[in-house]
Amino acid sequence: DICSGRGLVNVYNYLIKDSKKPKFEQNQAVKVIELYDSGDENAKKAISIHYRFLLRNAQMLCIISQAKGVFLAGDNQVRNQGLVKAISNELKEEFSCHFRAPHWLNPVTVFTQTKESNLNILGTLYVALIK
């Protein structure tokens, strides 16, 4: 769940647990993004942790499936392009650093969606049409 909006909120709420800042509800991930945009350090750290876990998840899926590429897709990817670019070096390091076999990840390219479109539906339709 850490790779979802709920997860982002949970990470942020954990980071501020000892402060007097108000906690957010599960459906308020956009509030964390707004705080990030205003320079809030806890929001920056929460987003970094959130995306690092997303890349760790993608890393393991690539190793298991021997993938040559991975797509980070969804409307949030499109909306959050700026902040992902801001931490892209950290995310590249997170993805390529594997404790046992980092060379397994050398041929993998990570792509991110840049235009709003329902890639899940389009991919499903494509597979249905070719079968």
C-alpha positions as CSV (number, residue, x, y, z in Angstrom):
1,D,0.0,0.0,0.0
2,I,3.0,2.3,0.4
3,C,3.0,2.8,-3.4
4,S,-0.5,4.3,-3.4
5,G,-1.8,7.7,-2.4
6,R,-2.9,6.2,0.9
7,G,0.7,5.0,1.4
8,L,2.0,8.5,0.7
9,V,-0.3,9.9,3.4
10,N,0.7,7.2,5.8
11,V,4.4,8.0,5.4
12,Y,3.7,11.7,5.8
13,N,1.6,11.2,8.9
14,Y,4.3,9.0,10.4
15,L,7.0,11.6,9.7
16,I,5.0,14.3,11.5
17,K,3.7,12.0,14.3
18,D,5.6,13.9,17.0
19,S,4.7,17.4,15.7
20,K,1.7,19.5,16.2
21,K,0.9,19.5,12.5
22,P,-2.5,18.2,11.5
23,K,-2.6,14.6,10.2
24,F,-4.2,13.9,6.8
25,E,-7.0,11.5,6.0
26,Q,-6.2,8.5,3.7
27,N,-7.7,10.2,0.6
28,Q,-5.7,13.4,0.9
29,A,-2.5,12.6,-0.9
30,V,-2.9,15.8,-3.0
31,K,-2.4,17.7,0.3
32,V,1.0,16.2,0.7
33,I,1.9,17.1,-2.9
34,E,0.7,20.7,-2.2
35,L,3.0,20.8,0.9
36,Y,5.8,19.5,-1.3
37,D,5.2,22.3,-3.7
38,S,5.4,24.9,-0.8
39,G,8.7,23.5,0.3
40,D,7.6,21.4,3.3
41,E,10.6,19.1,4.3
42,N,8.4,16.3,5.7
43,A,6.4,16.2,2.4
44,K,9.6,16.1,0.4
45,K,10.9,13.2,2.6
46,A,7.5,11.4,2.4
47,I,7.4,11.7,-1.4
48,S,11.0,10.5,-1.7
49,I,10.2,7.4,0.5
50,H,7.0,6.8,-1.5
51,Y,8.8,6.8,-4.9
52,R,11.8,4.8,-3.6
53,F,9.4,2.0,-2.5
54,L,7.7,2.2,-5.9
55,L,11.0,1.8,-7.6
56,R,12.0,-1.1,-5.3
57,N,8.7,-2.8,-6.2
58,A,9.4,-2.3,-9.9
59,Q,13.0,-3.5,-9.4
60,M,11.8,-6.8,-7.9
61,L,9.1,-7.3,-10.6
62,C,11.8,-6.8,-13.3
63,I,14.1,-9.3,-11.7
64,I,11.4,-11.9,-11.3
65,S,10.0,-11.5,-14.8
66,Q,13.4,-10.8,-16.5
67,A,11.9,-7.6,-18.0
68,K,13.8,-5.3,-20.3
69,G,11.6,-2.3,-19.4
70,V,9.2,-1.1,-16.9
71,F,6.5,1.6,-17.2
72,L,5.5,3.8,-14.3
73,A,2.0,4.7,-15.5
74,G,-1.0,6.5,-14.2
75,D,-2.5,10.0,-14.0
76,N,-0.5,10.6,-10.8
77,Q,2.7,9.9,-12.7
78,V,1.7,12.6,-15.2
79,R,0.7,15.1,-12.6
80,N,3.9,14.5,-10.5
81,Q,6.4,14.6,-13.3
82,G,8.1,17.7,-11.8
83,L,8.8,16.2,-8.4
84,V,9.8,12.9,-9.9
85,K,12.4,14.7,-12.1
86,A,13.6,16.6,-9.1
87,I,14.5,13.3,-7.4
88,S,15.3,11.3,-10.5
89,N,19.0,10.7,-9.6
90,E,18.0,9.3,-6.2
91,L,15.3,7.1,-7.9
92,K,17.8,5.8,-10.5
93,E,20.2,4.8,-7.8
94,E,17.4,3.1,-5.8
95,F,16.3,1.1,-8.9
96,S,19.8,0.0,-10.0
97,C,21.1,-0.9,-6.5
98,H,20.3,-4.5,-5.9
99,F,22.0,-6.3,-3.0
100,R,22.6,-9.6,-4.8
101,A,22.7,-9.0,-8.6
102,P,22.7,-5.4,-9.8
103,H,23.8,-6.6,-13.2
104,W,20.3,-8.1,-13.7
105,L,19.0,-4.6,-13.9
106,N,21.5,-3.2,-16.4
107,P,19.4,-3.9,-19.5
108,V,16.2,-2.6,-17.9
109,T,14.9,0.8,-19.0
110,V,12.4,2.7,-16.8
111,F,9.8,4.7,-18.6
112,T,7.3,7.1,-17.1
113,Q,3.9,8.2,-18.5
114,T,3.9,11.8,-19.6
115,K,0.4,12.3,-21.1
116,E,-2.9,11.5,-19.4
117,S,-4.3,8.3,-20.9
118,N,-5.7,5.1,-19.5
119,L,-2.8,2.8,-20.5
120,N,-4.4,-0.1,-18.6
121,I,-7.5,-0.1,-20.7
122,L,-5.5,0.5,-23.9
123,G,-3.1,-2.4,-23.1
124,T,-6.0,-4.7,-22.3
125,L,-7.8,-3.8,-25.6
126,Y,-4.6,-4.3,-27.5
127,V,-4.1,-7.8,-26.1
128,A,-7.7,-8.7,-26.7
129,L,-7.4,-7.6,-30.3
130,I,-4.3,-9.6,-31.1
131,K,-5.6,-12.9,-29.5
